[in-house]
Structure formats: structure tokens, C-alpha cells
């Protein structure tokens, strides 16, 4: 088995995605916490590893990788079973499409650094933060729900019959939606999928409250 270290923060949705993927692949790993609230991600020792000053960073057999989707695809290439992306090119593109709605559209505008900048531009009005989060997460999930319907996703997972990278991206966003109080009561497909995934061992093991570290 490879030696794997994951530099993450327990509440980071990008880190959460990688934890799910590692658990799905049955890979043992050591978590090295980078405390975002204490700006540990900006410490020189960390930015030397990850110049963006973001989490996660994965070390596997001496190789360092950043960006959660790139990490997940790398792990999938190294350890093909269970597959997290379909073999068919169109199906593979659909899974990436769903994944990127969350990782590249919802997540960046709901990053706490971005939202804090918005608060600062609004003269320090902290009431903007939860309003922004609820609105933007809700908008993104509505679009995701629309794609699920368009793709005919009526089963227990986002696409096809097996857990994929799209499911890995969805569950951390559900966590954020519930944390900020974004309404998802009418998102039938998402709620059905989330109920199923929440009972799967890999998703339960990766859940933030299950991380073996002090919570902030």
C-alpha cells in the first residue's frame, strides 16, 4: 500500500471530496490538518507545497497533488476499482459535467475568502454572508437538479448505476447547504441520492464530524 498524507481541513468541501474518494478506493491515509481559521494554509511551509495556499494537498509516494478533481482522477487512474468515472466518453463527460457544476461553479463563489471579501466591500455587514451562501448554494443545486432530470437520473446515484465523481462532489455541497440553511426541500432527485449516499460506509467515514481531530 502507498504512503498517503492528506493535508486538509475538516470542513473544507474540497478536502471532503478527496476523503470520500480515498475511502471508496479502500486506501489508508494520514490526515494532516491545515487550520484555515488560523490561516495555516498561508504559512510558508505550506505554500511551498501548495503555492495556491488552499486545501487539499495530497502526498502519495512522494508525489504532491493539488485540486480535488485532479486528485480524484489521479487516484482513479492508479486504482481503477471501483471506477469513479464511466468508460464511455459521453457518460464520462456527463459525470464531469455534474462534478464541475459544484466544484467550479458553486464552490468558488461560496469560498469563505470570497464571501469575506463581499462582507468587507459591504462595509462589514456580516448579515450578507448567510444570505449569499443560501442564495448561491440554492441556485447551484437547482441547476444540478435540472441536469439530473435532463440525464434521466432517477436511481440512487447521480449518473448511471454506480457511485461516481459526481456523487463525491454532491455530498459535501449538501453538507454546506444544510450548514447555511439553503432550502433543498423541493429537490427530489438530489434528496433521494443524498439519502442513499449518506448510508454508504465511505461517505460516512469521510463526513466532517467523523474526522479524528478537534473541531473549530
PASEBA-1860 file (N, C-alpha, C; in nm, 3 decimals):
! residues 216
1> XXXXXXXX> 0.084/-0.120/0.000/0.000/0.000/0.000/0.088/0.125/0.000 ~ 0.048/0.229/-0.073/0.127/0.351/-0.077/0.117/0.428/0.054 ~ 0.216/0.511/0.080/0.208/0.603/0.194/0.138/0.729/0.147 ~ 0.026/0.760/0.211/-0.057/0.872/0.166/-0.079/0.968/0.282 ~ -0.054/1.096/0.256/-0.085/1.202/0.352/-0.180/1.300/0.285 ~ -0.284/1.336/0.355/-0.380/1.433/0.304/-0.376/1.556/0.394 ~ -0.333/1.667/0.336/-0.334/1.794/0.408/-0.471/1.857/0.383 ~ -0.550/1.864/0.490/-0.688/1.908/0.472/-0.737/1.986/0.591
9> XXXXXXXX> -0.859/2.033/0.579/-0.930/2.095/0.691/-1.066/2.028/0.699 ~ -1.109/1.996/0.818/-1.226/1.909/0.834/-1.352/1.961/0.766 ~ -1.367/2.094/0.756/-1.489/2.149/0.699/-1.474/2.189/0.553 ~ -1.357/2.175/0.497/-1.335/2.208/0.356/-1.407/2.107/0.267 ~ -1.493/2.156/0.178/-1.565/2.063/0.092/-1.473/1.998/-0.010 ~ -1.369/2.070/-0.054/-1.273/2.011/-0.148/-1.198/1.896/-0.081 ~ -1.158/1.916/0.044/-1.092/1.808/0.118/-1.188/1.692/0.142 ~ -1.310/1.723/0.173/-1.415/1.623/0.197/-1.428/1.533/0.074
17> XXXXXXXX> -1.425/1.591/-0.045/-1.435/1.511/-0.168/-1.322/1.408/-0.174 ~ -1.200/1.454/-0.145/-1.085/1.363/-0.155/-1.094/1.254/-0.048 ~ -1.139/1.288/0.072/-1.156/1.185/0.175/-1.253/1.077/0.129 ~ -1.364/1.118/0.067/-1.460/1.019/0.017/-1.392/0.929/-0.085 ~ -1.320/0.988/-0.180/-1.255/0.907/-0.284/-1.156/0.809/-0.225 ~ -1.076/0.853/-0.129/-0.979/0.764/-0.065/-1.049/0.648/0.005 ~ -1.157/0.677/0.074/-1.232/0.571/0.141/-1.297/0.475/0.040 ~ -1.350/0.529/-0.069/-1.409/0.443/-0.172/-1.305/0.348/-0.231
25> XXXXXXXX> -1.184/0.397/-0.246/-1.076/0.314/-0.301/-1.013/0.221/-0.197 ~ -1.056/0.234/-0.073/-1.001/0.148/0.032/-0.857/0.180/0.066 ~ -0.817/0.306/0.051/-0.679/0.347/0.074/-0.663/0.408/0.212 ~ -0.568/0.357/0.289/-0.537/0.415/0.419/-0.460/0.545/0.399 ~ -0.489/0.643/0.480/-0.421/0.772/0.467/-0.413/0.841/0.601 ~ -0.315/0.929/0.612/-0.295/1.009/0.732/-0.342/1.150/0.704 ~ -0.428/1.202/0.792/-0.473/1.341/0.777/-0.378/1.435/0.851 ~ -0.335/1.537/0.782/-0.252/1.642/0.841/-0.333/1.771/0.833
33> XXXXXXXX> -0.380/1.818/0.949/-0.471/1.932/0.947/-0.400/2.063/0.913 ~ -0.463/2.138/0.825/-0.423/2.274/0.792/-0.539/2.362/0.839 ~ -0.521/2.430/0.949/-0.632/2.503/1.010/-0.658/2.633/0.934 ~ -0.767/2.635/0.860/-0.798/2.752/0.777/-0.832/2.874/0.862 ~ -0.892/2.852/0.978/-0.929/2.965/1.063/-0.806/3.034/1.121 ~ -0.698/2.958/1.134/-0.572/3.016/1.183/-0.478/3.050/1.067 ~ -0.531/3.044/0.945/-0.456/3.077/0.823/-0.333/2.989/0.804 ~ -0.348/2.864/0.847/-0.240/2.769/0.828/-0.209/2.743/0.682
41> XXXXXXXX> -0.308/2.766/0.595/-0.288/2.746/0.452/-0.197/2.851/0.390 ~ -0.173/2.960/0.463/-0.086/3.067/0.412/0.053/3.064/0.475 ~ 0.077/2.968/0.562/0.208/2.955/0.625/0.312/2.919/0.518 ~ 0.432/2.976/0.526/0.533/2.950/0.423/0.561/2.801/0.401 ~ 0.563/2.723/0.508/0.591/2.580/0.492/0.483/2.512/0.409 ~ 0.359/2.563/0.421/0.251/2.501/0.344/0.248/2.553/0.201 ~ 0.266/2.683/0.180/0.261/2.737/0.043/0.379/2.688/-0.040 ~ 0.484/2.642/0.025/0.592/2.580/-0.050/0.544/2.451/-0.115
49> XXXXXXXX> 0.453/2.380/-0.046/0.393/2.258/-0.102/0.283/2.292/-0.201 ~ 0.200/2.388/-0.164/0.084/2.426/-0.244/0.085/2.577/-0.264 ~ 0.140/2.626/-0.373/0.154/2.770/-0.394/0.022/2.848/-0.390 ~ -0.090/2.780/-0.415/-0.218/2.849/-0.407/-0.258/2.879/-0.263 ~ -0.200/2.809/-0.168/-0.240/2.827/-0.030/-0.382/2.782/-0.005 ~ -0.418/2.667/-0.063/-0.551/2.610/-0.049/-0.539/2.465/-0.005 ~ -0.648/2.410/0.045/-0.655/2.267/0.071/-0.753/2.206/-0.029 ~ -0.731/2.077/-0.061/-0.634/1.984/-0.005/-0.504/1.981/-0.085
57> XXXXXXXX> -0.403/1.920/-0.021/-0.284/1.873/-0.090/-0.269/1.725/-0.056 ~ -0.243/1.645/-0.156/-0.225/1.501/-0.134/-0.080/1.465/-0.163 ~ -0.019/1.394/-0.070/0.113/1.335/-0.092/0.095/1.184/-0.104 ~ 0.140/1.128/-0.215/0.129/0.985/-0.234/0.261/0.935/-0.295 ~ 0.331/0.855/-0.216/0.462/0.803/-0.257/0.556/0.914/-0.304 ~ 0.556/1.024/-0.230/0.649/1.132/-0.260/0.602/1.230/-0.364 ~ 0.487/1.204/-0.427/0.431/1.295/-0.527/0.327/1.384/-0.460 ~ 0.328/1.512/-0.492/0.229/1.605/-0.436/0.130/1.646/-0.544
65> XXXXXXXX> 0.004/1.645/-0.506/-0.103/1.686/-0.598/-0.195/1.784/-0.527 ~ -0.248/1.880/-0.603/-0.348/1.972/-0.552/-0.469/1.968/-0.645 ~ -0.574/2.039/-0.606/-0.701/2.045/-0.678/-0.776/1.912/-0.667 ~ -0.890/1.917/-0.601/-0.961/1.795/-0.563/-0.999/1.707/-0.682 ~ -1.048/1.764/-0.790/-1.090/1.680/-0.903/-0.970/1.615/-0.971 ~ -0.859/1.689/-0.979/-0.738/1.630/-1.036/-0.689/1.515/-0.948 ~ -0.696/1.532/-0.817/-0.656/1.426/-0.725/-0.744/1.303/-0.742 ~ -0.875/1.326/-0.749/-0.969/1.214/-0.761/-0.945/1.138/-0.892
73> XXXXXXXX> -0.923/1.209/-1.000/-0.900/1.140/-1.127/-0.766/1.066/-1.125 ~ -0.666/1.121/-1.060/-0.537/1.053/-1.048/-0.553/0.923/-0.968 ~ -0.622/0.932/-0.856/-0.645/0.812/-0.776/-0.724/0.707/-0.856 ~ -0.818/0.756/-0.936/-0.898/0.663/-1.016/-0.814/0.595/-1.122 ~ -0.718/0.666/-1.178/-0.629/0.605/-1.277/-0.535/0.503/-1.211 ~ -0.486/0.536/-1.092/-0.395/0.444/-1.023/-0.466/0.321/-0.971 ~ -0.587/0.341/-0.920/-0.664/0.233/-0.857/-0.801/0.229/-0.923 ~ -0.813/0.154/-1.031/-0.934/0.160/-1.115/-1.061/0.105/-1.050
81> XXXXXXXX> -1.049/0.030/-0.945/-1.167/-0.030/-0.884/-1.188/0.021/-0.741 ~ -1.311/0.060/-0.710/-1.424/0.076/-0.802/-1.405/0.201/-0.888 ~ -1.450/0.196/-1.014/-1.432/0.312/-1.103/-1.519/0.430/-1.059 ~ -1.462/0.549/-1.067/-1.534/0.670/-1.029/-1.576/0.752/-1.150 ~ -1.533/0.706/-1.269/-1.574/0.767/-1.395/-1.609/0.655/-1.492 ~ -1.715/0.671/-1.570/-1.751/0.567/-1.669/-1.647/0.557/-1.779 ~ -1.645/0.445/-1.848/-1.553/0.425/-1.961/-1.604/0.493/-2.088 ~ -1.735/0.494/-2.108/-1.792/0.555/-2.227/-1.764/0.705/-2.229
89> XXXXXXXX> -1.713/0.759/-2.340/-1.675/0.901/-2.343/-1.788/0.998/-2.309 ~ -1.908/0.973/-2.362/-2.018/1.063/-2.332/-2.060/1.054/-2.187 ~ -2.069/0.933/-2.135/-2.106/0.916/-1.994/-2.001/0.978/-1.903 ~ -1.874/0.963/-1.942/-1.766/1.024/-1.865/-1.780/1.176/-1.864 ~ -1.815/1.232/-1.980/-1.834/1.377/-1.988/-1.952/1.422/-1.902 ~ -2.058/1.342/-1.898/-2.175/1.378/-1.816/-2.138/1.382/-1.668 ~ -2.059/1.284/-1.622/-2.018/1.282/-1.482/-1.930/1.403/-1.452 ~ -1.839/1.435/-1.543/-1.756/1.555/-1.524/-1.842/1.680/-1.524
97> XXXXXXXX> -1.942/1.683/-1.609/-2.032/1.799/-1.617/-2.099/1.824/-1.483 ~ -2.154/1.719/-1.424/-2.219/1.731/-1.294/-2.118/1.772/-1.187 ~ -2.001/1.710/-1.190/-1.898/1.739/-1.090/-1.856/1.885/-1.095 ~ -1.842/1.937/-1.216/-1.791/2.073/-1.231/-1.896/2.178/-1.197 ~ -2.023/2.145/-1.208/-2.126/2.239/-1.162/-2.099/2.277/-1.017 ~ -2.061/2.177/-0.937/-2.036/2.202/-0.796/-1.895/2.256/-0.773 ~ -1.795/2.185/-0.825/-1.657/2.220/-0.793/-1.609/2.348/-0.860 ~ -1.668/2.384/-0.973/-1.619/2.500/-1.048/-1.719/2.616/-1.056
105> XXXXXXXX> -1.844/2.591/-1.021/-1.942/2.699/-1.026/-1.995/2.737/-0.887 ~ -2.042/2.638/-0.810/-2.094/2.671/-0.676/-1.980/2.701/-0.580 ~ -1.884/2.611/-0.573/-1.780/2.620/-0.472/-1.701/2.751/-0.475 ~ -1.651/2.795/-0.592/-1.566/2.916/-0.591/-1.636/3.040/-0.537 ~ -1.763/3.060/-0.569/-1.829/3.181/-0.523/-1.878/3.169/-0.379 ~ -1.869/3.048/-0.323/-1.907/3.028/-0.183/-1.785/2.999/-0.095 ~ -1.666/3.015/-0.152/-1.544/3.004/-0.074/-1.543/3.115/0.031 ~ -1.504/3.081/0.153/-1.513/3.179/0.262/-1.427/3.303/0.237
113> XXXXXXXX> -1.314/3.286/0.168/-1.233/3.404/0.135/-1.309/3.500/0.046 ~ -1.381/3.445/-0.053/-1.460/3.527/-0.144/-1.573/3.596/-0.069 ~ -1.642/3.519/0.014/-1.756/3.576/0.086/-1.711/3.682/0.186 ~ -1.596/3.661/0.247/-1.546/3.763/0.340/-1.512/3.892/0.265 ~ -1.463/3.879/0.143/-1.436/3.999/0.062/-1.565/4.075/0.033 ~ -1.672/3.999/0.008/-1.802/4.062/-0.017/-1.851/4.135/0.108 ~ -1.833/4.072/0.224/-1.870/4.135/0.351/-1.791/4.265/0.369 ~ -1.661/4.260/0.341/-1.577/4.379/0.357/-1.621/4.490/0.262
121> XXXXXXXX> -1.655/4.454/0.138/-1.699/4.553/0.041/-1.833/4.614/0.081 ~ -1.911/4.539/0.159/-2.040/4.588/0.206/-2.029/4.661/0.339 ~ -1.907/4.699/0.372/-1.888/4.776/0.495/-1.892/4.693/0.621 ~ -1.863/4.566/0.608/-1.859/4.480/0.726/-1.994/4.424/0.766 ~ -2.089/4.428/0.678/-2.224/4.377/0.708/-2.223/4.224/0.705 ~ -2.208/4.162/0.821/-2.199/4.017/0.831/-2.329/3.946/0.791 ~ -2.440/4.018/0.792/-2.568/3.957/0.754/-2.569/3.913/0.609 ~ -2.480/3.971/0.530/-2.473/3.933/0.388/-2.424/3.790/0.372
129> XXXXXXXX> -2.336/3.744/0.462/-2.271/3.614/0.445/-2.372/3.499/0.437 ~ -2.460/3.480/0.538/-2.556/3.369/0.525/-2.653/3.386/0.409 ~ -2.691/3.510/0.380/-2.782/3.534/0.267/-2.717/3.493/0.136 ~ -2.592/3.532/0.119/-2.517/3.497/-0.001/-2.505/3.345/-0.014 ~ -2.464/3.281/0.094/-2.445/3.136/0.091/-2.574/3.063/0.056 ~ -2.682/3.099/0.122/-2.809/3.032/0.095/-2.852/3.051/-0.049 ~ -2.839/3.173/-0.100/-2.884/3.203/-0.236/-2.799/3.131/-0.341 ~ -2.668/3.140/-0.328/-2.581/3.084/-0.430/-2.578/2.932/-0.427
137> XXXXXXXX> -2.581/2.874/-0.308/-2.587/2.728/-0.300/-2.719/2.678/-0.356 ~ -2.826/2.743/-0.318/-2.958/2.706/-0.369/-2.962/2.715/-0.522 ~ -2.914/2.824/-0.580/-2.915/2.839/-0.725/-2.838/2.726/-0.793 ~ -2.722/2.693/-0.739/-2.641/2.588/-0.798/-2.705/2.452/-0.788 ~ -2.766/2.423/-0.674/-2.831/2.293/-0.658/-2.955/2.280/-0.746 ~ -3.026/2.389/-0.767/-3.140/2.386/-0.859/-3.093/2.349/-1.000 ~ -2.981/2.409/-1.042/-2.925/2.376/-1.174/-2.881/2.229/-1.179 ~ -2.818/2.182/-1.072/-2.775/2.042/-1.064/-2.897/1.949/-1.074
145> XXXXXXXX> -3.003/1.984/-1.004/-3.127/1.906/-1.010/-3.181/1.902/-1.152 ~ -3.173/2.015/-1.222/-3.219/2.019/-1.360/-3.139/1.927/-1.450 ~ -3.009/1.920/-1.429/-2.926/1.829/-1.508/-2.958/1.684/-1.477 ~ -2.980/1.652/-1.351/-3.018/1.516/-1.315/-3.144/1.474/-1.390 ~ -3.242/1.563/-1.395/-3.365/1.534/-1.468/-3.338/1.520/-1.617 ~ -3.256/1.606/-1.671/-3.223/1.603/-1.813/-3.153/1.473/-1.851 ~ -3.069/1.422/-1.761/-2.994/1.299/-1.787/-3.074/1.174/-1.752 ~ -3.196/1.192/-1.701/-3.278/1.076/-1.664/-3.226/1.003/-1.541
153> XXXXXXXX> -3.164/1.078/-1.450/-3.107/1.017/-1.328/-3.218/0.998/-1.225 ~ -3.275/0.879/-1.223/-3.386/0.853/-1.132/-3.354/0.740/-1.034 ~ -3.226/0.706/-1.020/-3.186/0.599/-0.930/-3.126/0.653/-0.802 ~ -3.039/0.574/-0.740/-2.983/0.608/-0.610/-2.856/0.691/-0.620 ~ -2.802/0.704/-0.741/-2.678/0.781/-0.760/-2.700/0.885/-0.870 ~ -2.602/0.973/-0.885/-2.619/1.086/-0.976/-2.627/1.047/-1.122 ~ -2.550/0.946/-1.161/-2.548/0.909/-1.302/-2.522/0.760/-1.315 ~ -2.602/0.693/-1.398/-2.585/0.550/-1.418/-2.626/0.472/-1.294
161> XXXXXXXX> -2.556/0.362/-1.270/-2.595/0.273/-1.160/-2.487/0.260/-1.054 ~ -2.375/0.334/-1.068/-2.265/0.321/-0.973/-2.224/0.458/-0.920 ~ -2.173/0.460/-0.799/-2.121/0.583/-0.740/-2.009/0.638/-0.828 ~ -2.011/0.768/-0.850/-1.913/0.832/-0.938/-1.860/0.960/-0.874 ~ -1.772/1.027/-0.947/-1.718/1.154/-0.901/-1.828/1.256/-0.878 ~ -1.937/1.248/-0.951/-2.048/1.341/-0.931/-2.107/1.326/-0.791 ~ -2.121/1.204/-0.744/-2.172/1.180/-0.608/-2.074/1.231/-0.504 ~ -1.944/1.212/-0.532/-1.839/1.260/-0.442/-1.847/1.411/-0.427
169> XXXXXXXX> -1.879/1.481/-0.535/-1.892/1.627/-0.529/-2.023/1.670/-0.463 ~ -2.128/1.595/-0.485/-2.260/1.637/-0.435/-2.266/1.639/-0.283 ~ -2.218/1.534/-0.217/-2.242/1.524/-0.073/-2.176/1.635/0.009 ~ -2.052/1.677/-0.019/-2.001/1.791/0.055/-2.081/1.919/0.033 ~ -2.140/1.933/-0.087/-2.222/2.051/-0.112/-2.353/2.043/-0.035 ~ -2.405/1.924/-0.018/-2.523/1.905/0.066/-2.492/1.945/0.210 ~ -2.374/1.903/0.257/-2.331/1.942/0.392/-2.331/2.094/0.406 ~ -2.275/2.164/0.306/-2.272/2.310/0.311/-2.411/2.370/0.302
177> XXXXXXXX> -2.496/2.312/0.217/-2.634/2.362/0.206/-2.705/2.356/0.340 ~ -2.690/2.244/0.409/-2.757/2.228/0.538/-2.694/2.316/0.645 ~ -2.565/2.331/0.637/-2.495/2.417/0.734/-2.545/2.561/0.726 ~ -2.567/2.611/0.604/-2.606/2.750/0.586/-2.757/2.769/0.574 ~ -2.832/2.659/0.575/-2.977/2.669/0.570/-3.033/2.694/0.431 ~ -2.962/2.650/0.327/-3.014/2.662/0.191/-3.129/2.564/0.171 ~ -3.237/2.611/0.118/-3.355/2.527/0.101/-3.334/2.426/-0.011 ~ -3.350/2.299/0.020/-3.343/2.194/-0.082/-3.463/2.100/-0.073
185> XXXXXXXX> -3.565/2.145/-0.004/-3.680/2.058/0.023/-3.751/2.010/-0.104 ~ -3.743/2.089/-0.211/-3.813/2.055/-0.334/-3.725/1.984/-0.436 ~ -3.600/1.956/-0.401/-3.506/1.897/-0.497/-3.511/1.745/-0.484 ~ -3.610/1.688/-0.547/-3.645/1.547/-0.527/-3.531/1.453/-0.561 ~ -3.468/1.474/-0.675/-3.361/1.383/-0.716/-3.241/1.393/-0.623 ~ -3.201/1.516/-0.593/-3.088/1.536/-0.502/-3.115/1.473/-0.367 ~ -3.233/1.493/-0.313/-3.264/1.441/-0.180/-3.265/1.289/-0.178 ~ -3.316/1.229/-0.284/-3.315/1.081/-0.291/-3.172/1.028/-0.294
193> XXXXXXXX> -3.089/1.090/-0.376/-2.950/1.047/-0.387/-2.876/1.069/-0.256 ~ -2.896/1.186/-0.195/-2.827/1.217/-0.070/-2.865/1.118/0.039 ~ -2.991/1.077/0.044/-3.033/0.980/0.145/-2.959/0.847/0.128 ~ -2.946/0.803/0.003/-2.874/0.678/-0.023/-2.726/0.692/0.011 ~ -2.662/0.797/-0.037/-2.518/0.811/-0.017/-2.482/0.828/0.130 ~ -2.568/0.892/0.205/-2.537/0.916/0.346/-2.526/0.788/0.427 ~ -2.578/0.678/0.373/-2.571/0.550/0.441/-2.455/0.463/0.394 ~ -2.379/0.509/0.296/-2.268/0.431/0.243/-2.144/0.452/0.330
201> XXXXXXXX> -2.071/0.342/0.355/-1.960/0.346/0.451/-1.856/0.452/0.418 ~ -1.817/0.462/0.291/-1.712/0.556/0.254/-1.755/0.701/0.280 ~ -1.880/0.731/0.256/-1.931/0.866/0.277/-1.944/0.896/0.426 ~ -1.986/0.795/0.501/-1.997/0.815/0.646/-1.860/0.834/0.709 ~ -1.760/0.757/0.662/-1.626/0.768/0.718/-1.563/0.903/0.689 ~ -1.599/0.963/0.575/-1.540/1.091/0.535/-1.611/1.212/0.593 ~ -1.729/1.191/0.651/-1.811/1.303/0.699/-1.733/1.387/0.800 ~ -1.743/1.519/0.795/-1.660/1.604/0.882/-1.665/1.569/1.030
209> XXXXXXXX> -1.780/1.536/1.084/-1.786/1.508/1.227/-1.714/1.379/1.264 ~ -1.683/1.297/1.163/-1.611/1.173/1.190/-1.460/1.188/1.180 ~ -1.414/1.309/1.144/-1.270/1.328/1.134/-1.207/1.329/1.273 ~ -1.101/1.253/1.296/-1.043/1.238/1.430/-0.956/1.357/1.470 ~ -1.021/1.473/1.487/-0.946/1.593/1.526/-1.041/1.689/1.595 ~ -0.983/1.784/1.663/-1.064/1.883/1.733/-1.138/1.969/1.633 ~ -1.267/1.993/1.658/-1.348/2.074/1.569/-1.346/2.220/1.614 ~ -1.347/2.309/1.518/-1.349/2.453/1.547/-1.479/2.513/1.496
END
